[in-house]
Amino acid sequence: MTIELKFLAASVVIGLVHLVAASHLISFQYGYRWTASNRDEPVPPLRGLANRIDQATTNFLETLPFSLRWYWRFV
């Protein structure tokens, strides 16, 4: 396996960790009833670690397609 494929596999694992961590921290902050609800009511903005992890997840998911495109350019 080439180093590029190892980095690609690692980025997929990191992305999954981001998603799981963000969803759990948001559920801890808003509660599991909110998680299972239809979310029609406005909620206060996230605070603390949940906010930071949510921002990191959003940034990662926005830049991942560009990284993948760069990788496939050289393969």
The first five atom37 places (N, CA, C, CB, O) and aatype in JSON, in Angstrom:
{
  "aatype": [12, 16, 9, 6, 10, 11, 13, 10, 0, 0, 15, 19, 19, 9, 7, 10, 19, 8, 10, 19, 0, 0, 15, 8, 10, 9, 15, 13, 5, 18, 7, 18, 1, 17, 16, 0, 15, 2, 1, 3, 6, 14, 19, 14, 14, 10, 1, 7, 10, 0, 2, 1, 9, 3, 5, 0, 16, 16, 2, 13, 10, 6, 16, 10, 14, 13, 15, 10, 1, 17, 18, 17, 1, 13, 19],
  "atom_mask": [
    [1, 1, 1, 1, 1],
    [1, 1, 1, 1, 1],
    [1, 1, 1, 1, 1],
    [1, 1, 1, 1, 1],
    [1, 1, 1, 1, 1],
    [1, 1, 1, 1, 1],
    [1, 1, 1, 1, 1],
    [1, 1, 1, 1, 1],
    [1, 1, 1, 1, 1],
    [1, 1, 1, 1, 1],
    [1, 1, 1, 1, 1],
    [1, 1, 1, 1, 1],
    [1, 1, 1, 1, 1],
    [1, 1, 1, 1, 1],
    [1, 1, 1, 0, 1],
    [1, 1, 1, 1, 1],
    [1, 1, 1, 1, 1],
    [1, 1, 1, 1, 1],
    [1, 1, 1, 1, 1],
    [1, 1, 1, 1, 1],
    [1, 1, 1, 1, 1],
    [1, 1, 1, 1, 1],
    [1, 1, 1, 1, 1],
    [1, 1, 1, 1, 1],
    [1, 1, 1, 1, 1],
    [1, 1, 1, 1, 1],
    [1, 1, 1, 1, 1],
    [1, 1, 1, 1, 1],
    [1, 1, 1, 1, 1],
    [1, 1, 1, 1, 1],
    [1, 1, 1, 0, 1],
    [1, 1, 1, 1, 1],
    [1, 1, 1, 1, 1],
    [1, 1, 1, 1, 1],
    [1, 1, 1, 1, 1],
    [1, 1, 1, 1, 1],
    [1, 1, 1, 1, 1],
    [1, 1, 1, 1, 1],
    [1, 1, 1, 1, 1],
    [1, 1, 1, 1, 1],
    [1, 1, 1, 1, 1],
    [1, 1, 1, 1, 1],
    [1, 1, 1, 1, 1],
    [1, 1, 1, 1, 1],
    [1, 1, 1, 1, 1],
    [1, 1, 1, 1, 1],
    [1, 1, 1, 1, 1],
    [1, 1, 1, 0, 1],
    [1, 1, 1, 1, 1],
    [1, 1, 1, 1, 1],
    [1, 1, 1, 1, 1],
    [1, 1, 1, 1, 1],
    [1, 1, 1, 1, 1],
    [1, 1, 1, 1, 1],
    [1, 1, 1, 1, 1],
    [1, 1, 1, 1, 1],
    [1, 1, 1, 1, 1],
    [1, 1, 1, 1, 1],
    [1, 1, 1, 1, 1],
    [1, 1, 1, 1, 1],
    [1, 1, 1, 1, 1],
    [1, 1, 1, 1, 1],
    [1, 1, 1, 1, 1],
    [1, 1, 1, 1, 1],
    [1, 1, 1, 1, 1],
    [1, 1, 1, 1, 1],
    [1, 1, 1, 1, 1],
    [1, 1, 1, 1, 1],
    [1, 1, 1, 1, 1],
    [1, 1, 1, 1, 1],
    [1, 1, 1, 1, 1],
    [1, 1, 1, 1, 1],
    [1, 1, 1, 1, 1],
    [1, 1, 1, 1, 1],
    [1, 1, 1, 1, 1]
  ],
  "atom_positions": [
    [[0.86, -1.17, 0.0], [0.0, 0.0, 0.0], [0.9, 1.24, 0.0], [-0.98, 0.0, 1.24], [1.86, 1.32, 0.77]],
    [[0.6, 2.17, -0.87], [1.41, 3.39, -0.96], [1.1, 4.31, 0.21], [1.16, 4.12, -2.29], [0.1, 4.16, 0.91]],
    [[1.99, 5.26, 0.41], [1.81, 6.21, 1.51], [0.55, 7.06, 1.31], [3.05, 7.12, 1.64], [-0.09, 7.45, 2.28]],
    [[0.21, 7.33, 0.05], [-0.99, 8.12, -0.22], [-2.25, 7.38, 0.22], [-1.07, 8.46, -1.71], [-3.17, 7.97, 0.78]],
    [[-2.28, 6.08, -0.04], [-3.44, 5.29, 0.39], [-3.51, 5.18, 1.91], [-3.39, 3.89, -0.23], [-4.6, 5.14, 2.48]],
    [[-2.36, 5.14, 2.57], [-2.35, 5.13, 4.02], [-2.91, 6.43, 4.58], [-0.93, 4.89, 4.55], [-3.67, 6.43, 5.54]],
    [[-2.51, 7.55, 3.97], [-3.05, 8.84, 4.4], [-4.55, 8.94, 4.12], [-2.32, 9.99, 3.69], [-5.3, 9.5, 4.91]],
    [[-4.98, 8.39, 2.99], [-6.4, 8.38, 2.67], [-7.19, 7.57, 3.68], [-6.62, 7.83, 1.26], [-8.25, 8.0, 4.13]],
    [[-6.69, 6.4, 4.03], [-7.35, 5.57, 5.04], [-7.38, 6.26, 6.39], [-6.66, 4.2, 5.16], [-8.38, 6.21, 7.11]],
    [[-6.27, 6.91, 6.75], [-6.21, 7.63, 8.01], [-7.19, 8.8, 8.03], [-4.79, 8.14, 8.27], [-7.8, 9.08, 9.07]],
    [[-7.36, 9.48, 6.9], [-8.3, 10.6, 6.86], [-9.74, 10.12, 6.98], [-8.13, 11.4, 5.57], [-10.58, 10.81, 7.56]],
    [[-10.04, 8.95, 6.45], [-11.39, 8.39, 6.62], [-11.64, 8.05, 8.09], [-11.58, 7.13, 5.72], [-12.72, 8.32, 8.61]],
    [[-10.66, 7.46, 8.74], [-10.8, 7.13, 10.16], [-10.95, 8.4, 10.99], [-9.58, 6.32, 10.65], [-11.8, 8.46, 11.88]],
    [[-10.14, 9.41, 10.7], [-10.24, 10.68, 11.43], [-11.61, 11.31, 11.21], [-9.13, 11.66, 10.99], [-12.2, 11.86, 12.14]],
    [[-12.13, 11.24, 9.98], [-13.45, 11.78, 9.7], [-14.54, 11.09, 10.5], [0.0, 0.0, 0.0], [-15.45, 11.74, 11.0]],
    [[-14.44, 9.78, 10.62], [-15.43, 9.05, 11.41], [-15.32, 9.4, 12.89], [-15.26, 7.54, 11.22], [-16.34, 9.52, 13.58]],
    [[-14.11, 9.55, 13.39], [-13.92, 9.95, 14.78], [-14.51, 11.34, 15.02], [-12.43, 9.93, 15.17], [-15.15, 11.58, 16.04]],
    [[-14.29, 12.25, 14.07], [-14.88, 13.59, 14.17], [-16.4, 13.52, 14.26], [-14.46, 14.44, 12.96], [-17.0, 14.17, 15.11]],
    [[-17.01, 12.75, 13.38], [-18.47, 12.66, 13.36], [-19.04, 12.07, 14.65], [-18.91, 11.82, 12.18], [-20.02, 12.58, 15.19]],
    [[-18.41, 11.01, 15.14], [-18.9, 10.37, 16.36], [-18.72, 11.31, 17.55], [-18.16, 9.04, 16.6], [-19.62, 11.46, 18.37]],
    [[-17.55, 11.94, 17.65], [-17.29, 12.84, 18.78], [-18.25, 14.04, 18.76], [-15.83, 13.33, 18.76], [-18.8, 14.41, 19.79]],
    [[-18.45, 14.62, 17.59], [-19.35, 15.77, 17.49], [-20.79, 15.39, 17.84], [-19.3, 16.38, 16.09], [-21.47, 16.11, 18.56]],
    [[-21.25, 14.26, 17.33], [-22.64, 13.88, 17.6], [-22.85, 13.58, 19.09], [-23.03, 12.66, 16.76], [-23.89, 13.93, 19.64]],
    [[-21.89, 12.94, 19.73], [-22.04, 12.64, 21.15], [-21.98, 13.91, 22.0], [-20.95, 11.67, 21.61], [-22.77, 14.08, 22.92]],
    [[-21.04, 14.8, 21.69], [-20.94, 16.03, 22.49], [-22.16, 16.94, 22.3], [-19.68, 16.79, 22.11], [-22.61, 17.58, 23.25]],
    [[-22.69, 16.98, 21.1], [-23.91, 17.77, 20.87], [-25.08, 17.15, 21.61], [-24.22, 17.88, 19.35], [-25.9, 17.86, 22.19]],
    [[-25.18, 15.82, 21.59], [-26.25, 15.14, 22.32], [-26.12, 15.35, 23.82], [-26.26, 13.65, 21.99], [-27.13, 15.51, 24.51]],
    [[-24.9, 15.33, 24.33], [-24.7, 15.59, 25.76], [-25.14, 16.99, 26.13], [-23.23, 15.38, 26.15], [-25.7, 17.21, 27.21]],
    [[-24.89, 17.95, 25.25], [-25.22, 19.33, 25.57], [-26.71, 19.62, 25.42], [-24.43, 20.27, 24.7], [-27.3, 20.27, 26.29]],
    [[-27.32, 19.17, 24.35], [-28.73, 19.46, 24.11], [-29.66, 18.41, 24.71], [-28.99, 19.57, 22.62], [-30.83, 18.69, 24.95]],
    [[-29.17, 17.23, 24.95], [-29.99, 16.15, 25.49], [-30.43, 15.2, 24.39], [0.0, 0.0, 0.0], [-30.52, 15.56, 23.22]],
    [[-30.7, 13.97, 24.8], [-31.08, 12.96, 23.82], [-32.52, 13.13, 23.32], [-30.92, 11.58, 24.42], [-32.86, 12.63, 22.25]],
    [[-33.35, 13.83, 24.07], [-34.69, 14.13, 23.54], [-34.59, 15.05, 22.33], [-35.58, 14.77, 24.63], [-35.33, 14.89, 21.36]],
    [[-33.67, 16.01, 22.38], [-33.46, 16.89, 21.23], [-32.92, 16.09, 20.06], [-32.5, 18.05, 21.6], [-33.31, 16.32, 18.91]],
    [[-32.02, 15.15, 20.34], [-31.43, 14.34, 19.28], [-32.5, 13.55, 18.54], [-30.38, 13.4, 19.85], [-32.43, 13.37, 17.32]],
    [[-33.5, 13.06, 19.28], [-34.55, 12.25, 18.67], [-35.73, 13.1, 18.17], [-35.05, 11.23, 19.66], [-36.67, 12.55, 17.59]],
    [[-35.7, 14.4, 18.4], [-36.84, 15.24, 18.02], [-36.73, 15.7, 16.57], [-36.94, 16.46, 18.94], [-35.77, 15.38, 15.87]],
    [[-37.74, 16.46, 16.14], [-37.76, 16.97, 14.77], [-37.05, 18.31, 14.64], [-39.19, 17.09, 14.28], [-36.92, 18.81, 13.52]],
    [[-36.59, 18.9, 15.73], [-35.78, 20.11, 15.75], [-36.47, 21.32, 15.13], [-34.49, 19.87, 15.04], [-35.84, 22.09, 14.4]],
    [[-37.74, 21.49, 15.42], [-38.47, 22.66, 14.95], [-38.21, 23.89, 15.8], [-39.95, 22.38, 14.91], [-38.32, 25.02, 15.33]],
    [[-37.85, 23.68, 17.06], [-37.64, 24.79, 17.96], [-36.2, 25.28, 17.87], [-37.98, 24.39, 19.4], [-35.28, 24.47, 17.71]],
    [[-35.99, 26.58, 17.97], [-34.61, 27.08, 17.95], [-33.87, 26.67, 19.23], [-34.6, 28.62, 17.8], [-34.47, 26.59, 20.3]],
    [[-32.6, 26.4, 19.1], [-31.78, 26.0, 20.24], [-30.65, 27.03, 20.41], [-31.2, 24.56, 20.05], [-30.25, 27.68, 19.45]],
    [[-30.14, 27.15, 21.63], [-29.02, 28.07, 21.82], [-27.77, 27.54, 21.12], [-28.75, 28.28, 23.33], [-27.66, 26.34, 20.87]],
    [[-26.83, 28.41, 20.81], [-25.61, 27.94, 20.14], [-24.81, 27.0, 21.05], [-24.74, 29.13, 19.72], [-24.92, 27.04, 22.28]],
    [[-24.02, 26.18, 20.43], [-23.18, 25.25, 21.18], [-22.13, 26.02, 21.98], [-22.51, 24.24, 20.24], [-21.71, 27.11, 21.59]],
    [[-21.73, 25.43, 23.12], [-20.72, 26.06, 23.97], [-19.55, 25.1, 24.16], [-21.33, 26.47, 25.34], [-19.7, 23.88, 24.04]],
    [[-18.4, 25.67, 24.47], [-17.25, 24.9, 24.9], [-16.74, 23.89, 23.89], [0.0, 0.0, 0.0], [-16.62, 24.17, 22.7]],
    [[-16.44, 22.7, 24.41], [-15.84, 21.66, 23.59], [-16.75, 21.19, 22.46], [-15.46, 20.48, 24.47], [-16.28, 20.87, 21.37]],
    [[-18.05, 21.15, 22.72], [-18.98, 20.74, 21.66], [-18.91, 21.68, 20.47], [-20.43, 20.69, 22.2], [-18.96, 21.24, 19.32]],
    [[-18.79, 22.97, 20.72], [-18.67, 23.95, 19.65], [-17.37, 23.75, 18.88], [-18.73, 25.37, 20.22], [-17.37, 23.79, 17.65]],
    [[-16.27, 23.54, 19.59], [-14.98, 23.37, 18.94], [-14.95, 22.11, 18.07], [-13.85, 23.32, 19.99], [-14.47, 22.14, 16.94]],
    [[-15.48, 21.02, 18.59], [-15.49, 19.77, 17.83], [-16.42, 19.89, 16.62], [-15.94, 18.59, 18.73], [-16.1, 19.37, 15.55]],
    [[-17.55, 20.56, 16.79], [-18.47, 20.76, 15.66], [-17.81, 21.59, 14.57], [-19.77, 21.43, 16.14], [-17.96, 21.28, 13.39]],
    [[-17.11, 22.64, 14.95], [-16.39, 23.45, 13.96], [-15.29, 22.65, 13.27], [-15.79, 24.7, 14.62], [-15.11, 22.76, 12.05]],
    [[-14.56, 21.85, 14.04], [-13.5, 21.03, 13.45], [-14.07, 20.01, 12.47], [-12.71, 20.31, 14.56], [-13.49, 19.78, 11.41]],
    [[-15.21, 19.41, 12.82], [-15.85, 18.46, 11.92], [-16.3, 19.13, 10.63], [-17.04, 17.79, 12.6], [-16.09, 18.6, 9.54]],
    [[-16.91, 20.31, 10.76], [-17.35, 21.05, 9.58], [-16.17, 21.41, 8.69], [-18.1, 22.31, 9.99], [-16.24, 21.25, 7.47]],
    [[-15.1, 21.9, 9.28], [-13.91, 22.25, 8.5], [-13.31, 21.03, 7.81], [-12.86, 22.91, 9.39], [-12.93, 21.09, 6.65]],
    [[-13.24, 19.93, 8.53], [-12.67, 18.71, 7.95], [-13.51, 18.23, 6.77], [-12.57, 17.6, 9.02], [-12.97, 17.89, 5.72]],
    [[-14.83, 18.21, 6.95], [-15.69, 17.72, 5.87], [-15.73, 18.66, 4.68], [-17.1, 17.51, 6.4], [-16.0, 18.23, 3.56]],
    [[-15.46, 19.96, 4.9], [-15.4, 20.9, 3.78], [-14.13, 20.75, 2.98], [-15.53, 22.32, 4.28], [-14.14, 20.93, 1.76]],
    [[-13.02, 20.42, 3.63], [-11.75, 20.35, 2.93], [-11.39, 18.95, 2.44], [-10.66, 20.84, 3.82], [-10.51, 18.81, 1.6]],
    [[-12.05, 17.93, 2.94], [-11.73, 16.56, 2.53], [-11.9, 16.33, 1.02], [-12.61, 15.58, 3.28], [-11.03, 15.7, 0.42]],
    [[-12.96, 16.81, 0.38], [-13.07, 16.59, -1.07], [-11.91, 17.2, -1.86], [-14.37, 17.16, -1.58], [-11.48, 16.63, -2.87]],
    [[-11.39, 18.35, -1.42], [-10.25, 18.94, -2.11], [-9.01, 18.08, -1.95], [-9.99, 20.36, -1.6], [-8.22, 17.94, -2.88]],
    [[-8.84, 17.5, -0.76], [-7.7, 16.62, -0.52], [-7.82, 15.36, -1.37], [-7.61, 16.24, 0.97], [-6.84, 14.89, -1.94]],
    [[-9.03, 14.82, -1.46], [-9.23, 13.62, -2.27], [-9.0, 13.91, -3.75], [-10.64, 13.05, -2.06], [-8.44, 13.09, -4.48]],
    [[-9.44, 15.07, -4.18], [-9.23, 15.46, -5.57], [-7.74, 15.58, -5.86], [-9.96, 16.78, -5.89], [-7.27, 15.16, -6.92]],
    [[-7.0, 16.16, -4.93], [-5.56, 16.29, -5.1], [-4.9, 14.92, -5.19], [-4.96, 17.1, -3.94], [-4.0, 14.7, -5.99]],
    [[-5.36, 14.0, -4.35], [-4.8, 12.65, -4.37], [-5.06, 11.97, -5.7], [-5.38, 11.82, -3.22], [-4.14, 11.39, -6.28]],
    [[-6.29, 12.02, -6.19], [-6.63, 11.3, -7.42], [-5.95, 11.92, -8.63], [-8.13, 11.28, -7.63], [-5.82, 11.28, -9.67]],
    [[-5.51, 13.17, -8.51], [-4.79, 13.81, -9.61], [-3.45, 13.13, -9.86], [-4.58, 15.29, -9.3], [-2.99, 13.06, -11.0]],
    [[-2.83, 12.63, -8.8], [-1.52, 12.04, -8.92], [-1.53, 10.52, -9.04], [-0.69, 12.44, -7.77], [-0.47, 9.89, -9.19]],
    [[-2.69, 9.93, -8.96], [-2.76, 8.46, -9.07], [-2.98, 8.05, -10.5], [-3.88, 7.88, -8.18], [-3.07, 6.86, -10.8]]
  ]
}
